[in-house]
């Protein structure tokens, strides 16, 4: 499992984890029934407090994305896909709306905003940069 945490983006770390799990479910990277790493292992990989991981996992359980499997850990729930797709769509729509509102309130004309959006979308070409977690340390004796 791969997560990318950016401690400087203004979004709490637990919320970044919640979003990334939901986005991974929405795009099929995580599938119903698939187990997530334990909070202890994930906190070591991401070098963040295990309580932060637990908070994210609790939120995901409350949202119906994860379910506890006795003796196994946390797995993606059977009905998580539709909920995660809806959540992803809603979050992105709100963030785009906020940016567009700010641009229009700043005095930019509709055409200028549209041009900026198209330029940035073309510049990204589907590529994004994030601060990725360090890979786990090699196993002892490896």
Short mmCIF file of the C-alpha atoms (twelve columns), coordinates in Angstrom:
data_MODEL
# 
_entry.id   MODEL 
# 
loop_
_atom_site.group_PDB 
_atom_site.id 
_atom_site.type_symbol 
_atom_site.label_atom_id 
_atom_site.label_alt_id 
_atom_site.label_comp_id 
_atom_site.label_asym_id 
_atom_site.label_seq_id 
_atom_site.Cartn_x 
_atom_site.Cartn_y 
_atom_site.Cartn_z 
_atom_site.pdbx_PDB_model_num 
ATOM 1   C CA . UNK A 1   0.000   0.000   0.000   1 
ATOM 2   C CA . UNK A 2   1.355   3.392   -0.957  1 
ATOM 3   C CA . UNK A 3   0.352   6.674   0.652   1 
ATOM 4   C CA . UNK A 4   1.742   10.135  -0.027  1 
ATOM 5   C CA . UNK A 5   1.613   12.530  2.909   1 
ATOM 6   C CA . UNK A 6   2.286   16.242  2.635   1 
ATOM 7   C CA . UNK A 7   2.542   17.766  6.122   1 
ATOM 8   C CA . UNK A 8   2.628   21.283  4.637   1 
ATOM 9   C CA . UNK A 9   -0.551  21.327  2.531   1 
ATOM 10  C CA . UNK A 10  -2.886  22.495  5.306   1 
ATOM 11  C CA . UNK A 11  -4.984  19.297  5.349   1 
ATOM 12  C CA . UNK A 12  -4.637  17.267  8.563   1 
ATOM 13  C CA . UNK A 13  -2.626  14.089  8.054   1 
ATOM 14  C CA . UNK A 14  -5.463  11.817  9.186   1 
ATOM 15  C CA . UNK A 15  -7.743  13.493  6.622   1 
ATOM 16  C CA . UNK A 16  -5.134  12.976  3.894   1 
ATOM 17  C CA . UNK A 17  -5.139  9.271   4.741   1 
ATOM 18  C CA . UNK A 18  -8.942  9.115   4.720   1 
ATOM 19  C CA . UNK A 19  -9.056  10.791  1.309   1 
ATOM 20  C CA . UNK A 20  -6.337  8.600   -0.147  1 
ATOM 21  C CA . UNK A 21  -8.030  5.398   0.994   1 
ATOM 22  C CA . UNK A 22  -11.345 6.610   -0.443  1 
ATOM 23  C CA . UNK A 23  -9.678  7.620   -3.708  1 
ATOM 24  C CA . UNK A 24  -7.886  4.247   -3.904  1 
ATOM 25  C CA . UNK A 25  -11.195 2.441   -3.435  1 
ATOM 26  C CA . UNK A 26  -12.915 4.719   -5.956  1 
ATOM 27  C CA . UNK A 27  -10.349 3.984   -8.665  1 
ATOM 28  C CA . UNK A 28  -10.113 0.264   -7.912  1 
ATOM 29  C CA . UNK A 29  -6.627  0.225   -6.405  1 
ATOM 30  C CA . UNK A 30  -8.202  -1.072  -3.189  1 
ATOM 31  C CA . UNK A 31  -10.967 -3.632  -3.653  1 
ATOM 32  C CA . UNK A 32  -13.709 -4.892  -1.348  1 
ATOM 33  C CA . UNK A 33  -12.307 -7.485  1.026   1 
ATOM 34  C CA . UNK A 34  -8.730  -6.281  0.658   1 
ATOM 35  C CA . UNK A 35  -6.885  -5.877  3.963   1 
ATOM 36  C CA . UNK A 36  -5.099  -2.669  4.890   1 
ATOM 37  C CA . UNK A 37  -1.748  -2.647  6.714   1 
ATOM 38  C CA . UNK A 38  -1.946  -2.384  10.487  1 
ATOM 39  C CA . UNK A 39  -1.727  1.051   12.077  1 
ATOM 40  C CA . UNK A 40  1.635   0.092   13.576  1 
ATOM 41  C CA . UNK A 41  3.154   -0.942  10.246  1 
ATOM 42  C CA . UNK A 42  1.700   2.048   8.409   1 
ATOM 43  C CA . UNK A 43  2.911   4.480   11.069  1 
ATOM 44  C CA . UNK A 44  6.433   3.066   10.714  1 
ATOM 45  C CA . UNK A 45  6.333   3.329   6.924   1 
ATOM 46  C CA . UNK A 46  5.000   6.887   6.971   1 
ATOM 47  C CA . UNK A 47  6.907   7.935   10.110  1 
ATOM 48  C CA . UNK A 48  3.791   9.393   11.679  1 
ATOM 49  C CA . UNK A 49  2.072   8.755   14.994  1 
ATOM 50  C CA . UNK A 50  0.022   5.516   15.109  1 
ATOM 51  C CA . UNK A 51  -2.789  7.469   16.786  1 
ATOM 52  C CA . UNK A 52  -3.092  9.492   13.572  1 
ATOM 53  C CA . UNK A 53  -3.492  6.280   11.581  1 
ATOM 54  C CA . UNK A 54  -6.043  4.969   14.074  1 
ATOM 55  C CA . UNK A 55  -8.034  8.193   13.807  1 
ATOM 56  C CA . UNK A 56  -8.137  7.851   10.018  1 
ATOM 57  C CA . UNK A 57  -9.131  4.178   10.266  1 
ATOM 58  C CA . UNK A 58  -11.908 5.027   12.748  1 
ATOM 59  C CA . UNK A 59  -13.254 7.688   10.379  1 
ATOM 60  C CA . UNK A 60  -13.176 5.223   7.488   1 
ATOM 61  C CA . UNK A 61  -15.081 2.669   9.569   1 
ATOM 62  C CA . UNK A 62  -17.660 5.303   10.531  1 
ATOM 63  C CA . UNK A 63  -18.018 6.207   6.850   1 
ATOM 64  C CA . UNK A 64  -18.595 2.546   5.981   1 
ATOM 65  C CA . UNK A 65  -15.446 2.238   3.883   1 
ATOM 66  C CA . UNK A 66  -13.594 -0.178  6.167   1 
ATOM 67  C CA . UNK A 67  -14.853 -3.029  8.293   1 
ATOM 68  C CA . UNK A 68  -13.128 -4.966  11.021  1 
ATOM 69  C CA . UNK A 69  -12.477 -8.644  10.315  1 
ATOM 70  C CA . UNK A 70  -12.017 -10.483 13.580  1 
ATOM 71  C CA . UNK A 71  -8.464  -11.758 13.897  1 
ATOM 72  C CA . UNK A 72  -7.396  -10.304 10.542  1 
ATOM 73  C CA . UNK A 73  -7.582  -6.521  10.709  1 
ATOM 74  C CA . UNK A 74  -9.363  -3.902  8.644   1 
ATOM 75  C CA . UNK A 75  -10.619 -4.580  5.141   1 
ATOM 76  C CA . UNK A 76  -12.433 -2.581  2.499   1 
ATOM 77  C CA . UNK A 77  -16.174 -3.048  2.978   1 
ATOM 78  C CA . UNK A 78  -18.400 -4.684  0.369   1 
ATOM 79  C CA . UNK A 79  -20.337 -1.484  -0.385  1 
ATOM 80  C CA . UNK A 80  -17.408 0.930   -0.242  1 
ATOM 81  C CA . UNK A 81  -16.924 1.420   -3.995  1 
ATOM 82  C CA . UNK A 82  -20.077 3.470   -4.690  1 
ATOM 83  C CA . UNK A 83  -19.684 5.530   -1.514  1 
ATOM 84  C CA . UNK A 84  -16.037 6.301   -2.270  1 
ATOM 85  C CA . UNK A 85  -16.764 7.314   -5.846  1 
ATOM 86  C CA . UNK A 86  -19.500 9.658   -4.637  1 
ATOM 87  C CA . UNK A 87  -17.226 11.077  -1.921  1 
ATOM 88  C CA . UNK A 88  -14.375 11.634  -4.391  1 
ATOM 89  C CA . UNK A 89  -16.675 13.409  -6.851  1 
ATOM 90  C CA . UNK A 90  -18.140 15.618  -4.133  1 
ATOM 91  C CA . UNK A 91  -14.763 16.584  -2.679  1 
ATOM 92  C CA . UNK A 92  -13.253 17.465  -6.050  1 
ATOM 93  C CA . UNK A 93  -16.339 19.427  -7.129  1 
ATOM 94  C CA . UNK A 94  -16.207 21.497  -3.937  1 
ATOM 95  C CA . UNK A 95  -12.490 22.207  -4.260  1 
ATOM 96  C CA . UNK A 96  -12.834 23.220  -7.928  1 
ATOM 97  C CA . UNK A 97  -15.802 25.446  -7.053  1 
ATOM 98  C CA . UNK A 98  -13.770 27.130  -4.285  1 
ATOM 99  C CA . UNK A 99  -10.839 27.834  -6.621  1 
ATOM 100 C CA . UNK A 100 -13.090 29.140  -9.389  1 
ATOM 101 C CA . UNK A 101 -14.977 31.375  -6.939  1 
ATOM 102 C CA . UNK A 102 -11.712 32.803  -5.648  1 
ATOM 103 C CA . UNK A 103 -10.507 33.478  -9.183  1 
ATOM 104 C CA . UNK A 104 -13.747 35.242  -10.136 1 
ATOM 105 C CA . UNK A 105 -13.805 37.227  -6.878  1 
ATOM 106 C CA . UNK A 106 -10.250 38.378  -7.578  1 
ATOM 107 C CA . UNK A 107 -11.504 40.179  -10.656 1 
ATOM 108 C CA . UNK A 108 -10.487 37.740  -13.360 1 
ATOM 109 C CA . UNK A 109 -12.956 37.480  -16.221 1 
ATOM 110 C CA . UNK A 110 -14.680 34.199  -17.072 1 
ATOM 111 C CA . UNK A 111 -12.528 33.772  -20.183 1 
ATOM 112 C CA . UNK A 112 -9.315  34.407  -18.207 1 
ATOM 113 C CA . UNK A 113 -10.273 31.788  -15.618 1 
ATOM 114 C CA . UNK A 114 -11.167 29.299  -18.318 1 
ATOM 115 C CA . UNK A 115 -7.824  29.911  -20.054 1 
ATOM 116 C CA . UNK A 116 -5.922  29.426  -16.765 1 
ATOM 117 C CA . UNK A 117 -7.707  26.154  -16.073 1 
ATOM 118 C CA . UNK A 118 -7.032  24.802  -19.558 1 
ATOM 119 C CA . UNK A 119 -3.364  25.835  -19.421 1 
ATOM 120 C CA . UNK A 120 -2.836  24.171  -16.052 1 
ATOM 121 C CA . UNK A 121 -4.688  21.022  -17.077 1 
ATOM 122 C CA . UNK A 122 -2.584  20.751  -20.244 1 
ATOM 123 C CA . UNK A 123 0.614   21.401  -18.280 1 
ATOM 124 C CA . UNK A 124 -0.148  18.617  -15.803 1 
ATOM 125 C CA . UNK A 125 -1.013  16.066  -18.492 1 
ATOM 126 C CA . UNK A 126 -2.204  13.662  -15.834 1 
ATOM 127 C CA . UNK A 127 0.992   13.901  -13.781 1 
ATOM 128 C CA . UNK A 128 1.019   15.084  -10.185 1 
ATOM 129 C CA . UNK A 129 3.808   15.428  -7.660  1 
ATOM 130 C CA . UNK A 130 3.503   14.496  -4.024  1 
ATOM 131 C CA . UNK A 131 5.777   13.909  -1.093  1 
ATOM 132 C CA . UNK A 132 5.864   10.141  -0.814  1 
ATOM 133 C CA . UNK A 133 6.452   8.080   2.255   1 
ATOM 134 C CA . UNK A 134 9.867   6.491   2.521   1 
ATOM 135 C CA . UNK A 135 9.921   2.834   1.517   1 
ATOM 136 C CA . UNK A 136 9.932   0.368   4.393   1 
ATOM 137 C CA . UNK A 137 13.357  -0.639  5.678   1 
ATOM 138 C CA . UNK A 138 14.745  -3.942  4.380   1 
ATOM 139 C CA . UNK A 139 14.028  -7.033  6.442   1 
ATOM 140 C CA . UNK A 140 16.679  -8.098  8.941   1 
ATOM 141 C CA . UNK A 141 19.347  -10.260 7.328   1 
ATOM 142 C CA . UNK A 142 18.472  -9.064  3.816   1 
# 
